[in-house]
């Protein structure tokens, strides 16, 4: 069985369409469809159900999906072992949104220069979900917010960046007292489902501030834009640039000390891809 056909099947399931999977694999839709047809003929079963432009796995497709992913991981591991001197293979990396734009591009640029045979597949997400995916083996490593709980002994952690909380306010309020702004102005809350949002919530509770909540959302860029439009103030981590351009906003430091949001890399100890993770860290 050609593993490229399995890879094509998994890509179509994950992307939800032939066209999107073809772009991901740098194939034409026709070539990808031929691969799927060849795999279905070899399996003797229909693996995908088509409805317009969308595609979903059939019952038979769902039955083999997890095993197909496992086989592909094992094939990539064999390649990594066979090319130990060249440091080749695929690194499955997760990243939160601000790390994806502020940290990952420069790291990947250096990685590509040092190790041109390495491939990196990046999955965006929130810290809690990416943490789970590392633990179950779906990702090799993830750039996430440091959890508030103790990590399992099977995990490794490397701190990469600390981001203090700041009050975001319209530029016209740059000289105002931060706590007074948080208490009096409409408040745009960083989503408490996010680990960084919980950190901001803990600060408000510790400072005994009950803000006048207007919105709650999980996108820091969107929060900054709303503050720039005069919709309120917010309490967020001072995340790595780039920030939205053209905004007239102030970033005000807090008047009392408080732990920062800590961004780092999480991965599992050992494993055939530990070398790839260390190479990524070196960058």
C-alpha positions in Angstrom: 0.0 0.0 0.0 1.3 3.4 -1.0 1.4 5.6 2.1 0.8 8.7 -0.1 -2.7 7.4 -0.7 -3.3 7.1 3.1 -1.9 10.6 3.5 -4.3 11.9 0.9 -7.3 10.2 2.6 -6.4 11.7 6.0 -5.8 15.1 4.5 -9.3 15.1 2.8 -10.9 14.1 6.1 -9.1 16.8 8.0 -9.7 19.5 5.5 -13.3 18.5 4.6 -12.9 19.0 0.9 -10.9 17.7 -2.0 -9.8 21.2 -3.1 -8.5 22.2 0.3 -6.6 18.9 0.8 -5.1 19.2 -2.7 -3.8 22.7 -1.9 -2.3 21.3 1.4 -0.6 18.4 -0.5 0.4 20.5 -3.5 -1.6 18.4 -5.9 -4.3 19.0 -8.4 -7.8 18.0 -7.3 -7.9 15.5 -10.1 -4.7 13.8 -9.0 -5.9 13.7 -5.4 -9.2 12.2 -6.5 -7.3 9.4 -8.4 -5.4 8.6 -5.2 -8.6 8.3 -3.2 -10.1 6.1 -5.9 -7.1 3.8 -5.9 -7.1 3.5 -2.1 -10.9 2.7 -2.1 -10.3 0.0 -4.8 -7.5 -1.5 -2.8 -9.6 -1.4 0.4 -12.7 -2.7 -1.4 -14.9 0.0 0.3 -16.1 3.5 -0.1 -14.1 5.7 2.3 -15.5 9.1 1.6 -19.0 10.5 1.2 -19.4 13.5 -1.1 -22.1 16.2 -0.7 -21.5 19.0 -3.1 -18.1 20.5 -2.4 -17.8 19.0 1.1 -16.5 15.5 1.9 -16.9 13.4 5.1 -15.6 9.9 6.0 -18.0 7.0 5.5 -18.5 4.4 8.1 -15.6 2.4 6.6 -13.5 5.6 6.4 -14.1 6.3 10.1 -13.1 2.7 10.9 -9.6 3.0 9.4 -9.0 6.7 10.2 -7.1 6.3 13.5 -5.1 3.4 12.2 -4.2 5.3 9.0 -2.9 8.2 11.1 -0.9 5.8 13.2 0.6 4.1 10.1 1.6 7.5 8.7 3.2 8.5 12.0 5.2 5.2 12.0 6.3 5.8 8.4 7.5 9.3 9.3 9.3 7.9 12.3 11.1 5.3 10.2 12.2 8.1 7.9 13.5 10.1 10.8 15.5 7.1 12.1 16.9 6.2 8.7 18.1 9.8 8.1 19.5 10.4 11.6 22.6 12.2 10.3 20.6 14.5 8.0 17.9 15.3 10.7 14.8 14.8 8.4 11.2 14.0 9.2 8.0 15.8 10.0 7.5 17.9 13.2 3.8 18.3 14.2 3.7 21.6 16.0 0.8 23.3 17.7 0.7 27.0 18.5 -1.6 29.6 20.0 -2.6 32.5 17.8 -0.1 35.1 19.2 2.8 32.6 19.2 1.9 31.7 15.6 2.3 35.3 14.4 4.8 36.6 16.9 7.3 33.7 17.5 6.9 30.9 15.0 7.8 32.7 11.7 11.3 33.7 12.8 11.9 30.3 14.4 10.8 28.4 11.2 12.9 30.6 9.0 16.0 29.7 11.0 14.9 26.0 11.1 14.5 25.9 7.4 18.0 27.3 6.8 19.6 24.8 9.3 17.6 21.7 8.5 16.2 21.9 5.0 15.0 18.3 5.0 12.7 18.8 8.0 9.0 19.3 7.4 6.8 21.2 9.9 3.0 20.9 10.0 1.5 23.6 12.2 -1.9 23.3 13.9 -3.4 26.5 15.5 -5.5 26.2 18.6 -6.0 27.3 22.2 -3.6 26.2 25.0 -6.0 23.7 26.7 -6.7 21.8 23.4 -3.1 21.8 22.2 -1.9 20.6 25.6 -4.3 17.6 25.3 -3.2 16.9 21.8 0.5 16.7 22.9 -0.4 14.3 25.7 -2.3 11.9 23.4 0.4 12.0 20.7 -1.5 14.0 18.0 1.2 16.7 18.2 4.9 16.4 18.8 5.1 19.8 20.6 3.1 22.9 21.1 3.7 26.6 21.9 1.2 27.3 24.6 0.5 29.3 27.8 2.1 27.6 30.8 -0.6 25.6 32.6 -1.6 26.6 36.2 -1.3 23.0 37.3 1.8 20.7 37.6 2.8 19.0 34.3 3.0 15.2 34.2 6.5 13.8 34.5 6.3 12.5 31.0 6.3 16.1 29.7 9.1 18.6 29.0 8.6 22.3 29.2 10.8 25.2 28.0 9.9 28.8 28.8 10.3 31.1 25.8 8.6 34.4 26.7 7.0 36.2 29.6 4.1 38.7 28.9 3.0 41.0 31.8 -0.7 42.0 31.9 -1.4 45.5 30.7 -4.5 47.6 30.5 -5.5 48.5 26.9 -7.2 51.8 26.6 -7.9 54.4 23.9 -4.9 56.7 23.4 -6.8 59.7 24.8 -6.9 57.9 28.1 -3.2 57.2 28.3 -2.6 59.3 31.4 -5.5 57.7 33.4 -5.0 55.5 36.4 -5.3 51.8 35.2 -7.5 50.6 38.1 -9.9 53.5 37.7 -10.2 52.7 34.0 -10.9 49.0 34.7 -13.6 49.9 37.3 -15.4 52.7 35.4 -15.1 52.1 31.6 -17.0 49.5 29.6 -14.8 46.3 29.9 -13.9 44.0 27.0 -13.0 40.8 28.7 -10.4 38.3 27.5 -12.2 35.0 27.4 -12.0 33.1 30.7 -11.9 29.8 28.7 -8.4 30.8 27.7 -5.6 30.3 30.2 -4.5 33.9 29.7 -8.1 35.1 30.2 -8.2 33.3 33.6 -5.0 35.0 34.6 -6.6 38.4 33.9 -9.7 37.4 35.8 -7.5 36.4 38.8 -5.9 39.9 38.8 -9.3 41.6 38.8 -10.4 39.5 41.7 -7.2 40.1 43.6 -7.5 43.8 43.0 -11.3 43.7 44.0 -12.3 45.3 40.7 -15.8 44.5 39.3 -15.7 45.7 35.7 -18.6 46.8 33.7 -18.5 44.0 31.2 -19.5 44.7 27.6 -18.0 41.9 25.6 -16.0 38.7 26.2 -14.0 37.1 23.3 -11.0 35.0 22.8 -9.2 36.9 20.0 -6.6 39.4 21.3 -6.2 41.2 18.0 -10.0 41.8 17.9 -9.9 43.1 21.5 -7.3 45.6 20.5 -9.3 46.8 17.5 -12.4 47.2 19.7 -10.4 49.3 22.2 -9.1 51.4 19.4 -12.6 52.0 18.2 -13.5 53.4 21.7 -15.7 50.5 22.7 -14.1 50.0 26.1 -10.9 49.0 27.9 -9.4 45.6 28.5 -6.8 43.6 30.5 -4.6 41.4 28.4 -1.1 40.0 28.1 1.4 42.2 26.4 1.7 39.7 23.5 4.5 39.5 21.0 4.1 41.7 17.9 2.8 42.2 15.3 -0.2 44.0 16.7 -3.0 45.4 14.5 -1.7 48.4 12.7 -3.2 51.9 12.7 -4.7 51.7 16.2 -4.5 54.6 18.6 -4.3 52.7 21.9 -2.3 52.9 25.1 -0.8 49.9 26.9 -0.7 50.8 30.6 1.3 48.8 33.1 -0.5 47.6 36.2 0.1 49.4 39.5 0.7 46.2 41.5 2.9 43.2 40.8 1.3 40.1 39.3 2.6 37.0 37.6 2.9 37.3 33.8 1.5 35.0 31.1 4.3 32.6 30.3 4.6 31.2 26.8 6.7 28.1 26.2 7.1 24.8 24.3 5.6 21.6 25.6 6.6 18.2 24.4 6.8 14.6 25.6 10.0 13.1 26.8 11.8 10.6 24.6 10.2 9.4 21.3 11.6 9.3 17.8 10.8 13.0 17.2 12.5 14.4 20.3 15.5 15.2 18.1 13.2 17.3 15.8 11.8 19.1 18.8 15.3 19.9 20.1 16.3 21.2 16.7 13.2 23.5 16.7 14.2 24.8 20.2 17.7 25.5 19.0 16.3 27.9 16.4 
